[in-house]
Amino acid sequence: MDARIYQIAEQIVEIHQKAYGVYLPLVEDVRSRTVSEDEDSYSAEHS
């Protein structure tokens, strides 16, 4: 039972690492983008 729990924990860590590796570049790309004045104004009006 303990060995199975350990295996599940290892799989969760592996999935987390893979997800981080996939999504980090996407997040960095979005964060690095600049928005036009119109987009910024729209965003401010609708938040």
PEHUFEN-V859724 format. One record per residue. RES is the residue in one small letter. D_CENTER is the distance of its C-alpha to the mean C-alpha in Angstrom with 1 decimal. Layout:
BEGIN
res = <RES	RES>
d_center = <D_CENTER	D_CENTER>
END
This chain:
BEGIN
res = <m	d	a	r	i	y	q	i	a	e	q	i	v	e	i	h	q	k	a	y	g	v	y	l	p	l	v	e	d	v	r	s	r	t	v	s	e	d	e	d	s	y	s	a	e	h	s>
d_center = <32.4	30.9	30.2	28.3	26.2	25.4	24.5	22.1	20.5	20.2	18.6	15.9	15.3	15.3	12.8	10.4	11.1	10.8	7.4	6.4	8.8	7.9	4.4	5.6	8.6	7.4	6.0	9.2	11.2	10.7	11.5	14.4	16.0	19.1	20.4	24.0	26.2	26.5	22.8	22.6	25.7	24.4	21.2	23.5	25.9	23.6	21.5>
END
